[in-house]
Amino acid sequence: MATMKDVAQLAGVSTATVSRALMNPEKVSTSTRKKVEKAVIDAGYSPNSLVRNLRRNESKTIIAIVPDICDSYYSDIIRGIEETAAEHGYLVLLGDSGQQKKRENSFVNLIFTKQADGMLLLGTNIPFDISKAEQKNLPPLVMACEFSPDLELPTVHIDNLTAAFEAVNYLTKIGHKQIAQITADPKGALTQFRIQGYQQALRRAGTSVNPAYTVSGDGSFALGARAMSCLLALPNPPTAVFCHSDVLAIGAMQQAKRLGFRVPQDISIIGFDDIRFAEFCDPALTTMSQPRYEIGQQAMLLLLKMLKGNEVQIGSRLLDAQLVIRESVAPPSR
């Protein structure tokens, strides 16, 4: 690493002059200041802030591991993380894990080599091969969006069970009794909570749960379309579908229209997340809106608190979800 003495030699001035030119440029002549500035660039001299960070064993860098950076669901969460980090002088390095363990491990190595100070997980998988008892020895780590009962980590998310209940309860209140659901990963904790909310809303309305009305898969647009084809081909098809994400809902909606069904006159569709595309569907999608920017913001604030040496309790920090009623839901026509 270049030193101030190296800069002084290149500029042909004393180290005191270099210091004045950098800290109080108005106290040196324009020609001297320009010589020092050029020497700083040529020598690759590091700013004082970087030197201080190295002395403190800090990098001022945070890693945010995203399961799929192409998924629009994460955009506002990432924005909340980055803007909050910038306000406190931190940079955010985004890691698209692509659900690949090897790629996640490369991000983890940045923590252990002190190239990053902490980590935010936006998925459910922890990128460490350790037992539950060893989790207390982890580097500063906060989970956002998802919740895993097996991980004793500070976590910012919504109450998925209650949110799903409210979405399906809305459908029952306007008269729907034959309500299907399209889910993502059926083994995930988040999916299980939403399934429980769906089932509780049906039972509250006095409606039995029909196993044929649940279709699961990978959470893609294509799955939403395939699932809708399966549901509409049933001898007694549903009048409404609760989708566990807006991506699934949009895929389902487009497939229903391709098959000649009108939304919402023939079948109602409700989504989850309120991604930006939801408002601009045809018809606009009724959905359960997550406060995604706030999730990212609050997760980053928790991590910053940990980095300052403050104690942060493990467990959930729940934010409120809200039902946004648009045009894709109507009372059943039959």
Short mmCIF file of the C-alpha atoms (twelve columns), coordinates in Angstrom:
data_MODEL
# 
_entry.id   MODEL 
# 
loop_
_atom_site.group_PDB 
_atom_site.id 
_atom_site.type_symbol 
_atom_site.label_atom_id 
_atom_site.label_alt_id 
_atom_site.label_comp_id 
_atom_site.label_asym_id 
_atom_site.label_seq_id 
_atom_site.Cartn_x 
_atom_site.Cartn_y 
_atom_site.Cartn_z 
_atom_site.pdbx_PDB_model_num 
ATOM 1   C CA . MET A 1   0.000   0.000   0.000   1 
ATOM 2   C CA . ALA A 2   1.351   3.414   -0.992  1 
ATOM 3   C CA . THR A 3   2.259   5.843   1.794   1 
ATOM 4   C CA . MET A 4   2.166   9.605   2.101   1 
ATOM 5   C CA . LYS A 5   5.957   9.576   1.714   1 
ATOM 6   C CA . ASP A 6   5.581   7.895   -1.703  1 
ATOM 7   C CA . VAL A 7   3.157   10.629  -2.752  1 
ATOM 8   C CA . ALA A 8   5.539   13.322  -1.523  1 
ATOM 9   C CA . GLN A 9   8.418   11.865  -3.538  1 
ATOM 10  C CA . LEU A 10  6.346   11.683  -6.722  1 
ATOM 11  C CA . ALA A 11  5.083   15.232  -6.281  1 
ATOM 12  C CA . GLY A 12  8.494   16.605  -5.272  1 
ATOM 13  C CA . VAL A 13  7.177   18.118  -2.055  1 
ATOM 14  C CA . SER A 14  7.351   17.371  1.661   1 
ATOM 15  C CA . THR A 15  4.964   15.030  3.461   1 
ATOM 16  C CA . ALA A 16  3.669   18.049  5.392   1 
ATOM 17  C CA . THR A 17  2.732   19.700  2.098   1 
ATOM 18  C CA . VAL A 18  0.945   16.512  0.993   1 
ATOM 19  C CA . SER A 19  -1.004  16.494  4.244   1 
ATOM 20  C CA . ARG A 20  -2.009  20.162  3.816   1 
ATOM 21  C CA . ALA A 21  -3.002  19.602  0.188   1 
ATOM 22  C CA . LEU A 22  -5.277  16.718  1.164   1 
ATOM 23  C CA . MET A 23  -6.716  18.032  4.419   1 
ATOM 24  C CA . ASN A 24  -6.666  21.810  3.805   1 
ATOM 25  C CA . PRO A 25  -6.281  22.353  0.035   1 
ATOM 26  C CA . GLU A 26  -7.026  26.074  0.363   1 
ATOM 27  C CA . LYS A 27  -3.706  26.489  2.206   1 
ATOM 28  C CA . VAL A 28  -1.540  25.448  -0.773  1 
ATOM 29  C CA . SER A 29  -1.164  26.887  -4.229  1 
ATOM 30  C CA . THR A 30  -3.224  25.552  -7.132  1 
ATOM 31  C CA . SER A 31  -0.147  24.189  -8.918  1 
ATOM 32  C CA . THR A 32  1.033   22.332  -5.781  1 
ATOM 33  C CA . ARG A 33  -2.421  20.913  -5.130  1 
ATOM 34  C CA . LYS A 34  -2.634  19.570  -8.685  1 
ATOM 35  C CA . LYS A 35  0.820   17.956  -8.390  1 
ATOM 36  C CA . VAL A 36  -0.209  16.251  -5.152  1 
ATOM 37  C CA . GLU A 37  -3.534  15.084  -6.582  1 
ATOM 38  C CA . LYS A 38  -1.764  13.565  -9.601  1 
ATOM 39  C CA . ALA A 39  0.781   11.865  -7.354  1 
ATOM 40  C CA . VAL A 40  -1.999  10.398  -5.209  1 
ATOM 41  C CA . ILE A 41  -3.528  8.797   -8.312  1 
ATOM 42  C CA . ASP A 42  -0.202  7.613   -9.721  1 
ATOM 43  C CA . ALA A 43  0.886   6.088   -6.418  1 
ATOM 44  C CA . GLY A 44  -2.478  4.498   -5.701  1 
ATOM 45  C CA . TYR A 45  -2.550  6.145   -2.290  1 
ATOM 46  C CA . SER A 46  -5.445  4.948   -0.108  1 
ATOM 47  C CA . PRO A 47  -7.800  7.448   1.527   1 
ATOM 48  C CA . ASN A 48  -7.503  7.962   5.263   1 
ATOM 49  C CA . SER A 49  -10.907 6.357   5.824   1 
ATOM 50  C CA . LEU A 50  -9.678  3.066   4.385   1 
ATOM 51  C CA . VAL A 51  -6.592  3.146   6.579   1 
ATOM 52  C CA . ARG A 52  -8.719  3.796   9.652   1 
ATOM 53  C CA . ASN A 53  -11.027 0.947   8.712   1 
ATOM 54  C CA . LEU A 54  -8.095  -1.420  8.372   1 
ATOM 55  C CA . ARG A 55  -6.749  -0.401  11.758  1 
ATOM 56  C CA . ARG A 56  -10.162 -1.074  13.279  1 
ATOM 57  C CA . ASN A 57  -10.391 -4.401  11.460  1 
ATOM 58  C CA . GLU A 58  -13.433 -3.097  9.537   1 
ATOM 59  C CA . SER A 59  -14.197 -3.243  5.848   1 
ATOM 60  C CA . LYS A 60  -17.393 -1.129  5.899   1 
ATOM 61  C CA . THR A 61  -18.848 -3.748  3.558   1 
ATOM 62  C CA . ILE A 62  -21.946 -5.885  4.035   1 
ATOM 63  C CA . ILE A 63  -22.859 -9.002  2.064   1 
ATOM 64  C CA . ALA A 64  -26.506 -9.604  1.173   1 
ATOM 65  C CA . ILE A 65  -27.131 -13.111 -0.139  1 
ATOM 66  C CA . VAL A 66  -30.148 -13.274 -2.459  1 
ATOM 67  C CA . PRO A 67  -31.608 -16.616 -3.587  1 
ATOM 68  C CA . ASP A 68  -32.490 -15.257 -7.055  1 
ATOM 69  C CA . ILE A 69  -31.487 -11.719 -7.973  1 
ATOM 70  C CA . CYS A 70  -33.742 -11.865 -11.057 1 
ATOM 71  C CA . ASP A 71  -36.830 -12.231 -8.842  1 
ATOM 72  C CA . SER A 72  -38.535 -8.811  -8.712  1 
ATOM 73  C CA . TYR A 73  -39.752 -9.563  -5.187  1 
ATOM 74  C CA . TYR A 74  -36.291 -8.720  -3.833  1 
ATOM 75  C CA . SER A 75  -35.859 -5.346  -5.583  1 
ATOM 76  C CA . ASP A 76  -37.420 -3.129  -2.903  1 
ATOM 77  C CA . ILE A 77  -35.857 -5.179  -0.104  1 
ATOM 78  C CA . ILE A 78  -32.412 -4.639  -1.625  1 
ATOM 79  C CA . ARG A 79  -33.145 -0.934  -2.031  1 
ATOM 80  C CA . GLY A 80  -34.055 -0.697  1.663   1 
ATOM 81  C CA . ILE A 81  -30.817 -2.455  2.581   1 
ATOM 82  C CA . GLU A 82  -28.574 -0.364  0.330   1 
ATOM 83  C CA . GLU A 83  -30.033 3.030   1.196   1 
ATOM 84  C CA . THR A 84  -29.870 2.328   4.931   1 
ATOM 85  C CA . ALA A 85  -26.310 1.022   4.621   1 
ATOM 86  C CA . ALA A 86  -25.217 4.109   2.656   1 
ATOM 87  C CA . GLU A 87  -26.637 6.407   5.338   1 
ATOM 88  C CA . HIS A 88  -24.250 4.759   7.802   1 
ATOM 89  C CA . GLY A 89  -21.195 4.661   5.542   1 
ATOM 90  C CA . TYR A 90  -21.425 1.027   4.443   1 
ATOM 91  C CA . LEU A 91  -21.311 -0.588  1.012   1 
ATOM 92  C CA . VAL A 92  -23.451 -3.608  0.135   1 
ATOM 93  C CA . LEU A 93  -22.104 -6.497  -1.916  1 
ATOM 94  C CA . LEU A 94  -24.943 -8.497  -3.471  1 
ATOM 95  C CA . GLY A 95  -24.412 -12.226 -3.737  1 
ATOM 96  C CA . ASP A 96  -26.765 -14.157 -6.016  1 
ATOM 97  C CA . SER A 97  -26.470 -17.599 -4.481  1 
ATOM 98  C CA . GLY A 98  -28.627 -19.223 -7.153  1 
ATOM 99  C CA . GLN A 99  -29.322 -21.821 -4.452  1 
ATOM 100 C CA . GLN A 100 -25.800 -23.159 -5.035  1 
ATOM 101 C CA . LYS A 101 -23.886 -24.102 -1.894  1 
ATOM 102 C CA . LYS A 102 -20.465 -23.598 -3.480  1 
ATOM 103 C CA . ARG A 103 -21.306 -20.062 -4.523  1 
ATOM 104 C CA . GLU A 104 -22.661 -19.232 -1.066  1 
ATOM 105 C CA . ASN A 105 -19.441 -20.498 0.522   1 
ATOM 106 C CA . SER A 106 -17.390 -18.063 -1.551  1 
ATOM 107 C CA . PHE A 107 -19.396 -15.199 -0.055  1 
ATOM 108 C CA . VAL A 108 -18.945 -16.604 3.438   1 
ATOM 109 C CA . ASN A 109 -15.168 -16.629 2.960   1 
ATOM 110 C CA . LEU A 110 -15.268 -12.843 2.607   1 
ATOM 111 C CA . ILE A 111 -16.501 -12.677 6.190   1 
ATOM 112 C CA . PHE A 112 -13.810 -14.933 7.584   1 
ATOM 113 C CA . THR A 113 -11.059 -13.091 5.695   1 
ATOM 114 C CA . LYS A 114 -12.318 -9.755  7.071   1 
ATOM 115 C CA . GLN A 115 -13.257 -8.458  3.622   1 
ATOM 116 C CA . ALA A 116 -16.827 -7.971  4.864   1 
ATOM 117 C CA . ASP A 117 -18.177 -7.142  8.327   1 
ATOM 118 C CA . GLY A 118 -21.540 -8.897  8.347   1 
ATOM 119 C CA . MET A 119 -24.153 -10.694 6.293   1 
ATOM 120 C CA . LEU A 120 -27.847 -10.453 5.479   1 
ATOM 121 C CA . LEU A 121 -29.651 -13.613 4.371   1 
ATOM 122 C CA . LEU A 122 -32.703 -13.138 2.166   1 
ATOM 123 C CA . GLY A 123 -33.304 -16.887 1.861   1 
ATOM 124 C CA . THR A 124 -33.844 -19.665 4.374   1 
ATOM 125 C CA . ASN A 125 -30.611 -21.618 3.936   1 
ATOM 126 C CA . ILE A 126 -27.735 -20.675 6.234   1 
ATOM 127 C CA . PRO A 127 -24.415 -20.867 4.329   1 
ATOM 128 C CA . PHE A 128 -22.532 -22.465 7.241   1 
ATOM 129 C CA . ASP A 129 -22.079 -26.159 7.963   1 
ATOM 130 C CA . ILE A 130 -22.493 -25.953 11.741  1 
ATOM 131 C CA . SER A 131 -24.767 -27.391 14.389  1 
ATOM 132 C CA . LYS A 132 -27.525 -25.423 16.077  1 
ATOM 133 C CA . ALA A 133 -25.430 -25.200 19.253  1 
ATOM 134 C CA . GLU A 134 -22.600 -23.510 17.323  1 
ATOM 135 C CA . GLN A 135 -24.802 -20.776 15.862  1 
ATOM 136 C CA . LYS A 136 -23.904 -18.428 18.712  1 
ATOM 137 C CA . ASN A 137 -20.365 -18.296 17.299  1 
ATOM 138 C CA . LEU A 138 -21.474 -17.030 13.906  1 
ATOM 139 C CA . PRO A 139 -20.310 -13.657 12.564  1 
ATOM 140 C CA . PRO A 140 -22.882 -10.805 12.603  1 
ATOM 141 C CA . LEU A 141 -25.821 -12.271 10.684  1 
ATOM 142 C CA . VAL A 142 -29.452 -11.197 10.181  1 
ATOM 143 C CA . MET A 143 -32.201 -12.918 8.205   1 
ATOM 144 C CA . ALA A 144 -34.757 -10.948 6.176   1 
ATOM 145 C CA . CYS A 145 -37.984 -11.958 4.380   1 
ATOM 146 C CA . GLU A 146 -37.922 -15.598 5.318   1 
ATOM 147 C CA . PHE A 147 -38.180 -17.322 8.675   1 
ATOM 148 C CA . SER A 148 -36.615 -20.608 9.691   1 
ATOM 149 C CA . PRO A 149 -37.490 -22.085 13.099  1 
ATOM 150 C CA . ASP A 150 -34.207 -24.043 13.020  1 
ATOM 151 C CA . LEU A 151 -32.062 -20.894 12.911  1 
ATOM 152 C CA . GLU A 152 -31.571 -18.848 16.050  1 
ATOM 153 C CA . LEU A 153 -31.052 -15.565 14.231  1 
ATOM 154 C CA . PRO A 154 -32.526 -12.061 14.388  1 
ATOM 155 C CA . THR A 155 -35.176 -12.115 11.647  1 
ATOM 156 C CA . VAL A 156 -37.326 -9.436  10.013  1 
ATOM 157 C CA . HIS A 157 -40.445 -10.663 8.225   1 
ATOM 158 C CA . ILE A 158 -44.242 -10.629 8.221   1 
ATOM 159 C CA . ASP A 159 -46.711 -12.976 9.899   1 
ATOM 160 C CA . ASN A 160 -47.275 -15.214 6.885   1 
ATOM 161 C CA . LEU A 161 -49.960 -17.329 8.549   1 
ATOM 162 C CA . THR A 162 -52.098 -14.314 9.434   1 
ATOM 163 C CA . ALA A 163 -51.538 -12.659 6.054   1 
ATOM 164 C CA . ALA A 164 -52.620 -15.802 4.183   1 
ATOM 165 C CA . PHE A 165 -55.641 -16.139 6.464   1 
ATOM 166 C CA . GLU A 166 -56.712 -12.558 5.697   1 
ATOM 167 C CA . ALA A 167 -56.354 -13.073 1.943   1 
ATOM 168 C CA . VAL A 168 -58.449 -16.261 1.885   1 
ATOM 169 C CA . ASN A 169 -60.877 -14.890 4.459   1 
ATOM 170 C CA . TYR A 170 -61.579 -11.989 2.089   1 
ATOM 171 C CA . LEU A 171 -62.491 -14.493 -0.628  1 
ATOM 172 C CA . THR A 172 -64.865 -16.353 1.678   1 
ATOM 173 C CA . LYS A 173 -66.537 -13.136 2.805   1 
ATOM 174 C CA . ILE A 174 -67.516 -12.196 -0.749  1 
ATOM 175 C CA . GLY A 175 -69.045 -15.614 -1.284  1 
ATOM 176 C CA . HIS A 176 -66.348 -18.008 -2.502  1 
ATOM 177 C CA . LYS A 177 -66.455 -21.557 -1.118  1 
ATOM 178 C CA . GLN A 178 -64.426 -23.428 -3.757  1 
ATOM 179 C CA . ILE A 179 -61.025 -21.833 -3.190  1 
ATOM 180 C CA . ALA A 180 -57.815 -23.414 -4.477  1 
ATOM 181 C CA . GLN A 181 -54.203 -22.498 -3.717  1 
ATOM 182 C CA . ILE A 182 -51.007 -22.535 -5.752  1 
ATOM 183 C CA . THR A 183 -47.881 -22.762 -3.593  1 
ATOM 184 C CA . ALA A 184 -44.128 -22.639 -4.082  1 
ATOM 185 C CA . ASP A 185 -41.737 -25.003 -2.264  1 
ATOM 186 C CA . PRO A 186 -44.093 -27.120 -0.107  1 
ATOM 187 C CA . LYS A 187 -41.250 -27.962 2.318   1 
ATOM 188 C CA . GLY A 188 -40.355 -24.358 3.092   1 
ATOM 189 C CA . ALA A 189 -41.363 -22.857 6.435   1 
ATOM 190 C CA . LEU A 190 -42.855 -19.807 4.720   1 
ATOM 191 C CA . THR A 191 -45.037 -22.011 2.499   1 
ATOM 192 C CA . GLN A 192 -46.190 -24.059 5.460   1 
ATOM 193 C CA . PHE A 193 -47.310 -20.955 7.339   1 
ATOM 194 C CA . ARG A 194 -49.302 -19.748 4.325   1 
ATOM 195 C CA . ILE A 195 -50.877 -23.177 3.870   1 
ATOM 196 C CA . GLN A 196 -51.960 -23.082 7.525   1 
ATOM 197 C CA . GLY A 197 -53.488 -19.640 7.035   1 
ATOM 198 C CA . TYR A 198 -55.353 -20.878 3.948   1 
ATOM 199 C CA . GLN A 199 -56.712 -23.886 5.802   1 
ATOM 200 C CA . GLN A 200 -57.734 -21.887 8.869   1 
ATOM 201 C CA . ALA A 201 -59.678 -19.388 6.750   1 
ATOM 202 C CA . LEU A 202 -61.565 -22.204 5.027   1 
ATOM 203 C CA . ARG A 203 -62.418 -23.850 8.329   1 
ATOM 204 C CA . ARG A 204 -63.532 -20.518 9.772   1 
ATOM 205 C CA . ALA A 205 -65.957 -20.233 6.845   1 
ATOM 206 C CA . GLY A 206 -67.213 -23.780 7.398   1 
ATOM 207 C CA . THR A 207 -65.618 -25.078 4.195   1 
ATOM 208 C CA . SER A 208 -63.721 -28.353 4.049   1 
ATOM 209 C CA . VAL A 209 -60.198 -28.476 2.643   1 
ATOM 210 C CA . ASN A 210 -60.098 -30.205 -0.752  1 
ATOM 211 C CA . PRO A 211 -56.644 -31.795 -1.391  1 
ATOM 212 C CA . ALA A 212 -57.230 -31.530 -5.161  1 
ATOM 213 C CA . TYR A 213 -57.344 -27.764 -4.784  1 
ATOM 214 C CA . THR A 214 -53.646 -27.481 -3.845  1 
ATOM 215 C CA . VAL A 215 -50.912 -27.459 -6.506  1 
ATOM 216 C CA . SER A 216 -47.230 -26.936 -5.590  1 
ATOM 217 C CA . GLY A 217 -44.014 -26.377 -7.524  1 
ATOM 218 C CA . ASP A 218 -41.042 -24.096 -8.072  1 
ATOM 219 C CA . GLY A 219 -42.732 -20.706 -7.734  1 
ATOM 220 C CA . SER A 220 -42.283 -19.604 -11.367 1 
ATOM 221 C CA . PHE A 221 -44.640 -17.967 -13.879 1 
ATOM 222 C CA . ALA A 222 -44.706 -21.290 -15.717 1 
ATOM 223 C CA . LEU A 223 -45.799 -23.166 -12.609 1 
ATOM 224 C CA . GLY A 224 -48.635 -20.706 -12.086 1 
ATOM 225 C CA . ALA A 225 -49.797 -21.382 -15.636 1 
ATOM 226 C CA . ARG A 226 -49.516 -25.176 -15.350 1 
ATOM 227 C CA . ALA A 227 -51.258 -25.189 -11.980 1 
ATOM 228 C CA . MET A 228 -54.159 -23.137 -13.323 1 
ATOM 229 C CA . SER A 229 -54.578 -25.585 -16.212 1 
ATOM 230 C CA . CYS A 230 -54.781 -28.457 -13.711 1 
ATOM 231 C CA . LEU A 231 -57.289 -26.659 -11.495 1 
ATOM 232 C CA . LEU A 232 -59.570 -25.618 -14.336 1 
ATOM 233 C CA . ALA A 233 -59.552 -29.172 -15.709 1 
ATOM 234 C CA . LEU A 234 -61.020 -30.585 -12.483 1 
ATOM 235 C CA . PRO A 235 -64.605 -31.936 -12.627 1 
ATOM 236 C CA . ASN A 236 -65.556 -29.255 -10.098 1 
ATOM 237 C CA . PRO A 237 -63.089 -26.406 -10.678 1 
ATOM 238 C CA . PRO A 238 -62.554 -23.663 -8.078  1 
ATOM 239 C CA . THR A 239 -64.170 -20.245 -8.324  1 
ATOM 240 C CA . ALA A 240 -61.136 -18.529 -6.749  1 
ATOM 241 C CA . VAL A 241 -57.414 -19.204 -6.427  1 
ATOM 242 C CA . PHE A 242 -55.090 -17.974 -3.676  1 
ATOM 243 C CA . CYS A 243 -51.538 -17.826 -5.060  1 
ATOM 244 C CA . HIS A 244 -48.567 -17.761 -2.681  1 
ATOM 245 C CA . SER A 245 -46.807 -15.127 -4.792  1 
ATOM 246 C CA . ASP A 246 -47.651 -12.541 -7.422  1 
ATOM 247 C CA . VAL A 247 -45.422 -14.390 -9.891  1 
ATOM 248 C CA . LEU A 248 -47.592 -17.489 -9.522  1 
ATOM 249 C CA . ALA A 249 -50.744 -15.364 -9.714  1 
ATOM 250 C CA . ILE A 250 -49.695 -13.608 -12.921 1 
ATOM 251 C CA . GLY A 251 -48.814 -16.922 -14.569 1 
ATOM 252 C CA . ALA A 252 -52.140 -18.378 -13.443 1 
ATOM 253 C CA . MET A 253 -54.087 -15.354 -14.665 1 
ATOM 254 C CA . GLN A 254 -52.564 -15.401 -18.127 1 
ATOM 255 C CA . GLN A 255 -53.226 -19.122 -18.508 1 
ATOM 256 C CA . ALA A 256 -56.861 -18.756 -17.420 1 
ATOM 257 C CA . LYS A 257 -57.352 -16.079 -20.072 1 
ATOM 258 C CA . ARG A 258 -55.657 -18.248 -22.718 1 
ATOM 259 C CA . LEU A 259 -58.099 -21.027 -21.862 1 
ATOM 260 C CA . GLY A 260 -61.056 -18.711 -22.421 1 
ATOM 261 C CA . PHE A 261 -61.865 -17.877 -18.798 1 
ATOM 262 C CA . ARG A 262 -62.578 -14.315 -17.731 1 
ATOM 263 C CA . VAL A 263 -60.840 -12.878 -14.663 1 
ATOM 264 C CA . PRO A 264 -62.584 -12.162 -12.322 1 
ATOM 265 C CA . GLN A 265 -66.007 -12.948 -13.811 1 
ATOM 266 C CA . ASP A 266 -65.319 -16.680 -14.209 1 
ATOM 267 C CA . ILE A 267 -62.500 -17.112 -11.703 1 
ATOM 268 C CA . SER A 268 -60.990 -14.808 -9.096  1 
ATOM 269 C CA . ILE A 269 -57.242 -14.688 -8.463  1 
ATOM 270 C CA . ILE A 270 -55.444 -13.215 -5.466  1 
ATOM 271 C CA . GLY A 271 -51.661 -12.920 -5.155  1 
ATOM 272 C CA . PHE A 272 -49.075 -12.284 -2.470  1 
ATOM 273 C CA . ASP A 273 -46.187 -9.751  -2.216  1 
ATOM 274 C CA . ASP A 274 -47.453 -6.780  -4.307  1 
ATOM 275 C CA . ILE A 275 -44.528 -6.639  -6.717  1 
ATOM 276 C CA . ARG A 276 -44.551 -3.710  -9.149  1 
ATOM 277 C CA . PHE A 277 -46.014 -5.779  -11.978 1 
ATOM 278 C CA . ALA A 278 -49.105 -6.553  -9.883  1 
ATOM 279 C CA . GLU A 279 -50.666 -3.138  -10.358 1 
ATOM 280 C CA . PHE A 280 -50.197 -3.244  -14.131 1 
ATOM 281 C CA . CYS A 281 -51.671 -6.667  -14.898 1 
ATOM 282 C CA . ASP A 282 -54.882 -6.929  -16.870 1 
ATOM 283 C CA . PRO A 283 -56.862 -6.985  -14.676 1 
ATOM 284 C CA . ALA A 284 -54.825 -5.367  -11.896 1 
ATOM 285 C CA . LEU A 285 -53.984 -7.989  -9.296  1 
ATOM 286 C CA . THR A 286 -55.539 -8.081  -5.842  1 
ATOM 287 C CA . THR A 287 -52.716 -9.096  -3.534  1 
ATOM 288 C CA . MET A 288 -51.355 -9.194  -0.003  1 
ATOM 289 C CA . SER A 289 -48.740 -6.444  0.110   1 
ATOM 290 C CA . GLN A 290 -45.517 -6.942  2.041   1 
ATOM 291 C CA . PRO A 291 -43.615 -3.867  3.328   1 
ATOM 292 C CA . ARG A 292 -40.550 -4.965  1.402   1 
ATOM 293 C CA . TYR A 293 -38.537 -1.741  1.640   1 
ATOM 294 C CA . GLU A 294 -39.086 -1.670  5.415   1 
ATOM 295 C CA . ILE A 295 -38.026 -5.321  5.689   1 
ATOM 296 C CA . GLY A 296 -34.682 -4.478  4.090   1 
ATOM 297 C CA . GLN A 297 -34.320 -1.294  6.111   1 
ATOM 298 C CA . GLN A 298 -35.064 -2.898  9.477   1 
ATOM 299 C CA . ALA A 299 -32.823 -5.906  8.754   1 
ATOM 300 C CA . MET A 300 -29.928 -3.566  7.920   1 
ATOM 301 C CA . LEU A 301 -30.516 -1.517  11.086  1 
ATOM 302 C CA . LEU A 302 -30.410 -4.704  13.173  1 
ATOM 303 C CA . LEU A 303 -27.125 -5.703  11.564  1 
ATOM 304 C CA . LEU A 304 -25.645 -2.252  12.166  1 
ATOM 305 C CA . LYS A 305 -26.646 -2.541  15.806  1 
ATOM 306 C CA . MET A 306 -24.789 -5.855  16.036  1 
ATOM 307 C CA . LEU A 307 -21.700 -4.392  14.368  1 
ATOM 308 C CA . LYS A 308 -21.590 -1.646  16.999  1 
ATOM 309 C CA . GLY A 309 -21.333 -4.303  19.670  1 
ATOM 310 C CA . ASN A 310 -24.899 -3.940  20.944  1 
ATOM 311 C CA . GLU A 311 -26.840 -6.998  21.997  1 
ATOM 312 C CA . VAL A 312 -29.588 -8.025  19.586  1 
ATOM 313 C CA . GLN A 313 -32.149 -10.611 20.605  1 
ATOM 314 C CA . ILE A 314 -32.720 -13.584 18.332  1 
ATOM 315 C CA . GLY A 315 -36.162 -14.266 16.898  1 
ATOM 316 C CA . SER A 316 -38.770 -12.469 14.842  1 
ATOM 317 C CA . ARG A 317 -39.387 -8.778  14.222  1 
ATOM 318 C CA . LEU A 318 -42.823 -8.825  12.610  1 
ATOM 319 C CA . LEU A 319 -43.972 -6.118  10.192  1 
ATOM 320 C CA . ASP A 320 -47.557 -5.673  9.016   1 
ATOM 321 C CA . ALA A 321 -48.843 -6.929  5.663   1 
ATOM 322 C CA . GLN A 322 -51.862 -5.315  4.014   1 
ATOM 323 C CA . LEU A 323 -54.480 -6.566  1.575   1 
ATOM 324 C CA . VAL A 324 -54.566 -4.419  -1.579  1 
ATOM 325 C CA . ILE A 325 -57.881 -4.835  -3.386  1 
ATOM 326 C CA . ARG A 326 -57.749 -4.293  -7.133  1 
ATOM 327 C CA . GLU A 327 -59.655 -5.857  -10.032 1 
ATOM 328 C CA . SER A 328 -58.802 -9.576  -10.156 1 
ATOM 329 C CA . VAL A 329 -61.339 -10.646 -7.511  1 
ATOM 330 C CA . ALA A 330 -65.142 -10.578 -7.630  1 
ATOM 331 C CA . PRO A 331 -68.016 -12.539 -6.037  1 
ATOM 332 C CA . PRO A 332 -68.547 -15.969 -7.656  1 
ATOM 333 C CA . SER A 333 -70.871 -16.067 -10.650 1 
ATOM 334 C CA . ARG A 334 -71.924 -19.644 -9.903  1 
# 
